[in-house]
């Protein structure tokens, strides 16, 4: 398999996961806006910080309000953080790898790209945002379902899994970070409303994890419980632990993987050592930032192992 083809398949999966999870990230705050008391000062700009896009945002917008943040994350074509530019990258990668992905992938990719392009204003405006984001998430899941159901489990499939699970792990850390950022803005003045529980419940819902969390933990929604579950549970497919397992499994099936698999297993054995489940404020945000750096390092190892002549 050519390195350039492998890399394009890998990035197809990463961008597809980025589109879906950016929609999920926005939906966390969109839901919280209706669930939390009006007294909570809601900072949409947290989503820009979480995506490390402060400079790009500042180049385009002067006001750090809800509309500009959502517009930047949905429709800005100058940053790879946005849904629109990620979809364009998916379309180009699928176009150039049509011989190794199911043929209907091209059609579904074009349909999703067309849906987003024609309806992007619905997402920017609050009134139609929920429907728009649901449409984006369902479109991504439709493409992923096609890949799962009809793609041979060959090297192209393993590069797809590498990209999907690495991006998924990274985006899970960002959704967790969004929850922590929201919690830090809450001052519990109304004893009748547990705002922190509402926030962590929204984080679970945004990842489709509410049912599995309750079935696994048999407990109420708590901050430490949610954070532990989304980091260390091995069975739910959006947790960090599950994604790392899947990355190692795919890497082991590919050639020239001995060195990178050893690095991945070493990281896996220590990656949760520094998290403190009793400190869910800034210490957790620092840990999540370090975890994102570690995941970026895994990408560097992947690129050095299988795409070296391209960089």
C-alpha positions, 0 to 999 in steps of 0.5 A, a space after each residue: 500500500 502506497 504511503 500517500 494512500 495510507 495517509 489520505 485514508 488515515 486523515 479521512 478518518 481523522 477529519 470525519 471524526 473531527 466533524 462529528 465531534 465538533 458538532 457534539 462539542 457545540 451541542 454540549 454548550 447549546 444544551 447547557 444554555 437551556 438547562 442551566 439557570 440564567 444566572 450562570 455566566 456562560 462563556 462560549 469562548 471556552 470552545 475556542 480555547 479548548 480547540 487551541 484556535 485563539 489566534 485564528 479566531 482573533 484574526 477573524 473576529 473582535 467580539 468573543 460572543 456565541 454567534 462568532 464562536 459558533 460561526 468560526 467552528 462551523 463555517 470558517 474555511 481558514 482553520 482545520 478546526 471548523 466543520 466546513 473545512 474538515 468536510 472539504 478535506 474529507 471530500 478531497 481525500 475520498 476523491 483520491 482514494 476511491 479505489 480503497 474505500 467503498 464506492 458509496 463513500 464518495 456519494 455519502 461524502 458529497 451529500 453531507 458536504 452539500 447538506 452542511 453548505 446549504 444549511 450552515 446558517 441554520 447552525 449559526 442561528 440558535 433556532 435551527 442549531 439543534 436540528 443542524 447539528 443532529 444532521 451533521 452527526 447522523 451524516 458522519 455516522 452514516 459514512 462510518 456505518 458504510 465503512 464498517 459494514 462494507 470495507 475489507 479489514 485490510 491495511 487501509 482499514 487499519 489506517 482508517 482505525 488508527 486515524 479514527 481512534 486517535 482523533 476520537 480520543 483527542 476530541 473526547 479530551 476536548 469535550 471533557 475540557 468543555 465540561 470542566 470549563 463550564 463547571 468552573 463558571 458555576 457558582 452554586 447559589 441555587 441549592 435546588 439546581 445542581 448545575 454541576 450535575 447538569 453539566 456532567 450529564 450534558 457531557 455524557 449525552 453529547 458522547 452518547 454515553 449516558 445509558 452505558 455510564 449508568 449501566 456500568 457504574 450503577 450510580 448517579 452522575 457525578 463529576 469524578 465518576 464521569 471523568 473516570 468513566 470517559 478516561 478509563 472504561 475499556 468497553 465504551 468506544 469513545 473513552 481514552 482507554 478504549 481508543 488506545 487499545 484500538 490504536 494498538 490493535 491496528 498498529 500491530 496488524 501493520 508492517 514495521 510496527 514493532 517500535 511504535 507498538 512498544 511506545 504505545 504500550 509504554 504510554 498506555 501503562 502510565 497515561 492515567 497515573 497523573 490524573 487526580 479525580 478529586 481535583 476537577 478544576 484547573 488541575 484536570 484541565 492541565 492533565 487534559 492538556 498534557 493528554 492532548 500533547 501525548 496524543 499529538 506525539 502518537 500522531 508524530 510516531 505514526 507519521 514517522 513510521 508509515 508516512 516518512 517520505 511525505 514529511 
